[in-house]
Amino acid sequence: MPYRRVILLCCLLGLSQGEVAGQFNTFGYFQTSFQHRTSFPDEPAQNFFSLQQLNLFFQTNISRRWGAFVNFEVLNNFSSSRRWGSFNLEEAWLRYRHDARFNLKAGLQIPVFNHLNEIKNRSPLLPYIVRPLVYETSFNEFIAVEAFTPTQAFLQAYGFLSVGETKLDYAAYLGNSPNIRSQFDNLRDGGDGQTGVDTTKTLLVGGRLGLRQGNAKAGASATYDVTNAFQGAEALFGGPATRFEGVPRIRVGGDFSVHVGRFSFEGELILVSHDEDEPELNVDNEFFYGTLGAQANERLFVYASYWNTVQREVAFDIRTSDGIIPVFPIIVDIESIQVGVAFSPNERITLKAQGGPVEVVQRATVIPFGDITSRQWDFSIYGVAASVLF
């Protein structure tokens, strides 16, 4: 069965079950892997097995037009007693479906953004072991994946309009800002506020417009929200305590994919900008990936992929004798070329191999002293994995 038809079948099994009103379906995906990382300065080589990700879905059609969906996600060999990995409720939504041209979802959901955001957890559908970095949720402990893509919305309208042979895709959604109270906030502030809720009156607003014709697809995505992540910088740059409260953040994305015969290409660009109103405090982010693939035969897909992530952070962690808190704008630039193969012995299992070099460059500027530090790590990572639809 050609790879694209395997993907279609998985989509039908995973996303369109339960056509009969009242039917209840349970299904899911998981990916388990073995990976080797070569050594680099101050770090030895590593070999490790990992249950990278498991998603368990519950779906039911309440009636002909109404349905509900729940998605639990487990990451990185999750064990609560050992404090490994994480367990998350990713989605729990109610959908009204008028027809393919108009759908409305209410509840916790992963919104539309570029090509991969909605399907990043469908591991058997994707050829990757390690996904393009801002979609690799198993890396969320050291890559700020939520800074690049919206991971939660609560109300979304989406569908498509037909114009001749061209389909115009649309999606618009609302959600919380990133200023969510956590247990860590309560411990830090000595409070007992409700966790998991937005602490501001602002909202996430986002959407995507796209075109599909034949085997080609292109789209543009954008979100707007505000963040309090840079509060404290006023100690150095001056101004009131509210100067860096509610800094506007805009994500802009573009995606393109095409299939020509046995060959395919897909790519995405994401730019994240902040209106922080301080020239010395650049905290914008950038990401690009492009994957060129070939369907070698009915079951074997081979590819090469280029990734580049530029992540800017701010650290407030040193207090000088005169009371100034230096600000450390840190730039982490990650670049990699990955090659891989994906083999599907049947419609529910995908076996994978992937590897390639990785270059990480970290630069930090100490404000106000002007000191600049730079470190570089070069290593390679290789792996094999199995992804399963169950």
Stockholm file with secondary structure:
# STOCKHOLM 1.0

chainA/1-390         MPYRRVILLCCLLGLSQGEVAGQFNTFGYFQTSFQHRTSFPDEPAQNFFSLQQLNLFFQTNISRRWGAFVNFEVLNNFSSSRRWGSFNLEEAWLRYRHDARFNLKAGLQIPVFNHLNEIKNRSPLLPYIVRPLVYETSFNEFIAVEAFTPTQAFLQAYGFLSVGETKLDYAAYLGNSPNIRSQFDNLRDGGDGQTGVDTTKTLLVGGRLGLRQGNAKAGASATYDVTNAFQGAEALFGGPATRFEGVPRIRVGGDFSVHVGRFSFEGELILVSHDEDEPELNVDNEFFYGTLGAQANERLFVYASYWNTVQREVAFDIRTSDGIIPVFPIIVDIESIQVGVAFSPNERITLKAQGGPVEVVQRATVIPFGDITSRQWDFSIYGVAASVLF
#=GR chainA/1-390 SS CCHHHHHHHHHHHHHSCCCSTTCEEEEEEEEEEEEEECCBTTBCCEEEEEEEEEEEEEEEESSSSEEEEEEEEEEEEEETTTTEEEEEEEEEEEEEEEETTEEEEEEEECCCCTTTTTTTTCGGGSCCSSCSGGGCGGGTTTSCHHHHSCCCEEEEEEEEEEETTEEEEEEEEEEECSCBCCHHHHHHHTCCCCTTSBSSSCEEEEEEEEEEETTEEEEEEEEEEEECTTTTTHHHHCSCTTTTSSEEEEEEEEEEEEEETTEEEEEEEEEEEECCSCTTCCCCEEEEEEEEEEECSSSEEEEEEEEEEEEEEEECCCCCTTSCCCBEEEEEEEEEEEEEEEEEEETTEEEEEEEEEEEEEEEEEEBTTTEEEEEEEEEEEEEEEEEEEC
#=GC SS_cons         CCHHHHHHHHHHHHHSCCCSTTCEEEEEEEEEEEEEECCBTTBCCEEEEEEEEEEEEEEEESSSSEEEEEEEEEEEEEETTTTEEEEEEEEEEEEEEEETTEEEEEEEECCCCTTTTTTTTCGGGSCCSSCSGGGCGGGTTTSCHHHHSCCCEEEEEEEEEEETTEEEEEEEEEEECSCBCCHHHHHHHTCCCCTTSBSSSCEEEEEEEEEEETTEEEEEEEEEEEECTTTTTHHHHCSCTTTTSSEEEEEEEEEEEEEETTEEEEEEEEEEEECCSCTTCCCCEEEEEEEEEEECSSSEEEEEEEEEEEEEEEECCCCCTTSCCCBEEEEEEEEEEEEEEEEEEETTEEEEEEEEEEEEEEEEEEBTTTEEEEEEEEEEEEEEEEEEEC
//
